[in-house]
């Protein structure tokens, strides 16, 4: 018998899955500045990278430099005010102790962006001036915006920002050192803290806003037609460069707006103004509120205040003024915060002859004639002389040098 040697070759196709591991190691570090749950309470400045669209992105291996500003220290490193770290697999490898940390662990002891009491033009008692500022260094404070706030009613009357380099807002000479407080000054600070707490409770949670609204009108015949309230910014983060977007997060910059308006024409206006200002000659942007929105309760109408004592009103109008001082031009764009307005009420609600159809830079608002839709917030555009004759929250002295008529309107973009 012949011995047959049978060789059976079995081949195993073994693949080592290395790609996902390598890909994981190359994961960039993304810091989402506009997501409060994604960054520490007192997020440091990222001095090595610029922000774009509200986020800072560092490639894997990049060195990321963090700073707590002038005199500030890190909570996890109480003796250090600046840190260097390498981006590694989406986290930060801190050079100081080689620890791999999530950005949430690298907060400062205090916020380097501040909302402080401050003198503001045309904002005398009983109104309260405020400034949004950032501590660049131990001796340098940069003002990014000012706010004229009505403490009695709990609402911003007027806010101001600029598209100047680094959003620097030129203010009259003054000292940023805090002066000793008088008895009245201490009372103002205590009152200010109470107002902030009330506002944060209202504006931090849309569900809470909704419950408050339903409770206020549960005994009235009011149909909300699937509408709800949300909080919206007067000064949009889109107006600010780099990480200065964080200056718009303060609660004094927020008002109650109907959701369809906030996500509709108010959002379109913010985007249009952002596109106008980049690039453009220096513009001042003012934003504010006017009037109190009211709901039909049977045959009558009831104004909407979210707290007792006629505090925290839902504004009837949310407005923005664009002012180009060098060319003596300006324009007011007004959003009607009333998705329930009847056709018969529109003529009375629109208090100037609208020029929106003549403003080519209102791209988003003019698309599909969005600005004419009340459910998304009816929009109309006014000359500043007509606007300030009705809206006293915008002082006429600020716009007194603007050319009268159509020649004085900001209708085009200028470098």
C-alpha positions in Angstrom: 0.0 0.0 0.0 1.3 3.4 -0.9 1.4 5.9 1.8 -0.2 9.1 0.6 0.8 12.2 2.3 -2.0 14.6 2.3 -1.2 18.2 3.2 -4.1 20.4 4.0 -3.3 24.1 4.2 -5.6 26.2 6.2 -5.1 29.9 5.8 -6.4 32.3 8.4 -6.9 35.8 7.2 -6.0 37.7 10.4 -6.4 41.4 10.3 -5.1 43.6 13.0 -7.5 46.4 13.6 -5.0 49.2 14.1 -6.7 52.0 12.2 -9.4 52.8 14.8 -6.7 53.1 17.5 -4.6 55.3 15.3 -7.7 57.4 14.4 -8.5 57.7 18.0 -5.1 59.0 18.8 -5.5 61.6 16.0 -8.8 62.9 17.4 -8.7 66.7 17.6 -9.4 68.7 20.7 -12.7 70.6 20.2 -13.7 73.1 22.8 -17.3 74.2 22.2 -17.5 77.6 23.8 -21.2 78.1 23.4 -22.1 74.8 25.1 -22.2 75.4 28.8 -22.1 71.7 29.5 -19.0 71.2 27.4 -16.7 73.7 29.2 -15.9 74.5 32.8 -17.8 77.2 34.6 -14.9 79.6 34.4 -13.4 78.6 31.0 -9.9 80.0 30.5 -8.8 81.9 27.4 -7.2 79.8 24.7 -4.3 82.0 23.7 -2.7 79.6 21.1 -5.7 79.1 18.8 -8.6 81.3 17.5 -12.2 80.3 17.8 -14.4 79.9 14.7 -18.2 79.5 14.8 -18.2 79.3 18.6 -15.5 76.5 18.8 -11.8 76.2 19.3 -10.2 73.3 17.4 -6.7 72.0 18.0 -5.2 69.2 16.0 -3.8 66.1 17.7 -0.3 67.0 18.9 -0.9 70.8 18.9 0.3 72.7 21.9 -2.7 74.5 23.5 -2.0 77.5 25.8 -4.5 78.4 28.4 -4.7 81.5 30.5 -6.8 82.7 33.4 -6.1 86.4 32.5 -4.5 89.0 34.8 -3.9 87.5 38.2 -6.3 84.6 37.8 -5.4 81.0 38.8 -6.6 77.6 37.8 -8.8 75.7 40.2 -6.8 72.5 39.7 -3.5 74.4 39.8 -3.9 77.1 42.4 -0.4 78.5 41.9 -0.6 78.7 38.1 -2.3 81.3 35.9 -1.2 79.8 32.6 -0.9 76.3 31.4 0.6 74.6 28.3 -0.9 71.3 27.2 -0.7 68.9 24.2 -3.8 67.7 22.5 -3.9 64.0 22.8 -6.9 61.8 21.8 -9.3 64.7 22.3 -8.0 65.5 25.8 -5.2 67.8 27.0 -1.9 66.4 28.3 -0.8 69.1 30.8 2.9 69.9 30.6 3.2 70.8 34.2 2.5 67.3 35.7 2.0 65.2 32.5 -1.7 64.6 33.6 -4.2 63.8 30.8 -7.2 66.0 31.5 -10.6 66.8 30.0 -11.0 70.5 29.4 -13.8 70.4 32.0 -11.1 69.9 34.7 -9.2 73.0 33.6 -11.4 75.9 34.8 -10.2 79.1 36.4 -11.1 80.1 39.9 -13.0 83.1 38.6 -14.5 84.0 35.3 -12.2 86.2 33.2 -15.2 87.7 31.4 -17.1 90.0 33.7 -20.5 91.7 33.8 -19.9 94.7 36.1 -21.6 97.9 37.1 -20.2 100.7 34.9 -21.0 104.2 33.8 -22.8 104.1 30.4 -23.8 107.0 28.2 -27.4 108.2 28.4 -28.1 105.7 31.2 -28.8 107.6 34.3 -30.8 106.7 37.4 -33.0 104.8 37.8 -31.4 102.9 35.0 -28.2 101.0 35.7 -25.1 101.0 33.5 -23.2 97.7 33.0 -20.1 96.6 31.0 -19.0 93.3 29.7 -15.3 93.1 29.9 -12.3 90.7 29.8 -9.2 90.8 31.9 -6.5 90.5 29.3 -3.6 91.0 31.8 -3.0 92.2 35.3 -3.3 95.8 34.2 -5.4 95.6 31.0 -9.2 95.4 30.9 -10.8 95.3 27.5 -14.5 96.4 27.3 -16.5 94.4 24.8 -20.1 95.7 25.3 -22.2 98.0 27.5 -25.7 97.5 28.7 -28.3 100.0 30.1 -30.4 97.9 32.4 -33.7 98.6 34.1 -33.4 97.0 37.5 -36.9 97.9 38.5 -38.4 95.9 35.6 -35.6 93.4 35.2 -35.0 93.9 31.5 -32.2 95.4 29.4 -33.2 98.7 27.8 -30.3 99.0 25.4 -27.0 97.2 24.7 -24.0 98.2 22.6 -21.2 96.4 20.8 -18.7 97.2 18.0 -17.0 95.3 15.1 -13.8 97.2 15.8 -10.6 95.1 16.1 -11.0 92.5 18.9 -14.4 94.0 19.5 -12.8 96.8 21.6 -15.4 99.3 22.7 -13.9 102.8 23.2 -15.3 104.3 26.4 -14.7 107.7 28.0 -11.5 107.7 30.2 -12.2 106.2 33.6 -10.6 103.9 36.2 -11.5 100.2 36.3 -10.4 100.0 39.9 -13.4 99.4 42.2 -14.2 102.4 44.4 -15.2 102.0 48.0 -19.0 101.4 48.1 -21.3 103.7 49.9 -24.3 102.4 51.8 -26.4 103.0 48.6 -23.7 101.2 46.5 -23.8 98.1 48.8 -27.6 98.1 48.5 -27.4 98.3 44.7 -25.0 95.3 44.6 -27.4 93.2 46.8 -30.3 94.2 44.6 -28.3 93.4 41.5 -27.5 89.9 42.9 -31.2 89.2 43.5 -32.2 90.3 40.0 -29.5 88.1 38.5 -30.7 85.1 40.4 -34.3 85.7 39.3 -33.2 86.1 35.7 -31.1 83.0 35.8 -34.0 80.9 37.1 -36.3 82.2 34.4 -33.9 82.1 31.4 -31.9 79.0 32.0 -34.7 76.6 31.5 -37.4 76.9 28.7 -39.5 74.3 30.5 -39.6 76.6 33.6 -40.6 79.5 31.3 -43.4 77.5 29.8 -44.7 76.5 33.2 -44.7 80.1 34.4 -46.5 81.3 31.3 -49.2 78.6 31.7 -49.6 79.3 35.4 -50.1 83.0 34.7 -52.9 82.5 32.2 -54.5 79.2 33.3 -57.7 81.1 34.4 -57.9 83.0 31.1 -59.1 81.8 27.7 -55.7 82.0 26.0 -54.7 79.7 23.1 -50.9 79.5 22.7 -51.3 77.5 19.4 -48.2 75.4 20.1 -46.2 78.5 20.8 -43.7 78.7 23.7 -41.3 81.2 25.2 -37.5 80.9 25.1 -34.7 83.3 26.1 -32.9 85.1 23.4 -29.8 87.3 23.3 -30.0 91.0 22.4 -26.3 91.0 21.4 -25.7 87.9 19.4 -22.5 85.9 19.8 -22.3 86.1 16.0 -21.3 89.8 16.4 -18.1 88.9 18.2 -14.7 87.7 17.1 -12.8 84.7 18.4 -13.6 83.9 22.1 -15.3 87.2 22.8 -18.5 85.3 22.0 -18.5 84.3 25.6 -19.3 87.9 26.6 -22.9 87.5 25.3 -23.7 84.7 27.8 -24.5 87.0 30.7 -28.1 86.9 31.8 -28.5 90.7 31.5 -28.2 90.2 27.8 -31.3 87.9 27.6 -35.0 88.6 27.1 -38.0 86.4 26.8 -39.0 85.8 23.1 -41.5 83.5 21.4 -39.6 80.5 20.1 -40.9 80.9 16.5 -39.6 84.5 16.5 -36.2 83.6 18.1 -35.6 80.8 15.6 -37.1 82.7 12.8 -36.5 86.4 11.9 -34.5 87.3 15.0 -32.1 84.6 14.1 -32.1 85.7 10.4 -31.4 89.3 11.5 -28.4 88.2 13.7 -26.9 86.3 10.7 -27.5 89.2 8.3 -25.8 91.6 10.6 -22.9 89.3 11.2 -22.3 89.1 7.4 -22.6 92.9 7.1 -20.0 93.5 9.8 -17.3 91.2 8.4 -15.6 92.9 6.7 -16.9 96.4 7.0 -15.9 99.8 8.2 -16.4 100.3 11.9 -20.0 99.8 13.0 -21.6 100.3 16.4 -24.5 97.9 17.0 -27.2 98.8 19.5 -29.9 96.3 20.5 -32.8 96.7 22.9 -36.4 96.3 23.7 -39.5 98.4 23.6 -43.0 98.0 25.0 -44.7 95.0 26.6 -46.2 92.2 24.6 -49.9 91.4 25.4 -52.1 88.4 24.9 -55.9 88.3 24.2 -57.7 87.2 27.3 -61.3 87.2 26.2 -62.3 90.6 24.9 -59.4 92.4 26.7 -55.6 92.1 26.4 -53.2 91.3 29.2 -49.6 92.4 29.3 -47.1 89.5 30.0 -44.8 89.9 33.0 -43.0 86.8 34.2 -42.5 88.0 37.8 -44.7 89.9 40.3 -44.4 93.6 40.5 -44.5 94.0 36.7 -41.0 92.6 36.4 -39.3 90.7 33.6 -41.7 91.7 30.8 -42.0 89.9 27.5 -41.0 92.8 25.2 -43.4 93.7 22.3 -40.4 94.7 20.1 -36.8 93.6 19.9 -34.8 96.1 17.9 -31.3 96.5 16.5 -29.7 99.8 15.3 -26.7 99.7 13.0 -24.7 103.0 13.3 -21.8 103.9 11.0 -20.5 107.1 12.6 -17.8 107.9 10.1 -20.3 108.1 7.2 -23.1 109.5 9.4 -25.4 106.7 8.5 -27.6 104.3 10.4 -30.6 101.9 10.2 -33.1 100.5 12.7 -34.4 97.0 12.2 -37.4 96.1 14.4 -38.8 92.6 15.1 -42.3 92.4 16.4 -42.3 89.7 19.2 -45.9 88.7 18.6 -46.7 85.7 16.5 -50.4 86.1 17.4 -50.8 89.5 15.8 -53.9 89.8 13.7 -53.8 91.2 10.2 -56.0 94.1 11.4 -53.4 95.0 14.0 -50.4 95.1 11.8 -50.8 98.7 10.6 -50.8 100.0 14.1 -47.9 97.7 15.2 -45.6 98.9 12.4 -44.8 102.5 13.5 -42.7 103.6 10.5 -42.7 103.2 6.7 -40.6 100.1 6.3 -37.5 100.2 4.1 -36.5 96.5 4.5 -37.2 95.9 0.8 -34.5 98.4 -0.1 -31.8 96.9 2.2 -29.8 94.4 0.1 -27.6 93.1 3.0 -30.7 91.7 4.7 -30.2 88.4 2.7 -31.7 86.0 5.2 -34.7 88.2 6.0 -35.4 89.0 2.4 -35.2 85.4 1.3 -38.8 84.2 0.6 -39.9 87.5 2.1 -39.4 86.1 5.5 -39.6 89.5 7.1 -43.2 89.8 6.2 -44.3 86.7 8.2 -45.8 87.5 11.6 -45.4 84.0 13.0 -41.6 84.3 12.6 -41.6 87.9 13.9 -42.8 90.6 11.6 -39.8 92.9 10.7 -39.7 96.5 9.6 -36.8 98.9 8.9 -36.9 102.6 9.9 -34.8 105.6 9.5 -33.2 106.6 12.8 -35.1 109.8 13.0 -38.5 108.0 12.7 -37.3 105.2 15.0 -36.1 107.4 17.9 -39.2 109.5 17.8 -41.1 106.4 19.0 -38.5 104.2 20.7 -37.2 106.4 23.5 -34.9 103.6 24.7 -32.5 104.7 21.9 -31.6 108.3 22.8 -31.8 110.8 19.9 -28.5 112.4 21.0 -26.6 109.2 20.0 -27.9 109.5 16.4 -28.1 113.3 16.0 -25.3 113.4 13.4 -26.9 110.8 11.1 -28.0 112.2 7.7 -31.8 112.5 7.4 -33.8 110.4 5.0 -32.8 107.6 2.7 -29.2 109.0 2.2 -28.6 108.4 5.9 -29.5 104.7 5.9 -27.0 101.9 5.9 -28.0 100.2 2.7 -24.7 98.8 1.5 -21.5 97.3 2.8 -18.4 99.5 2.9 -14.8 98.5 3.7 
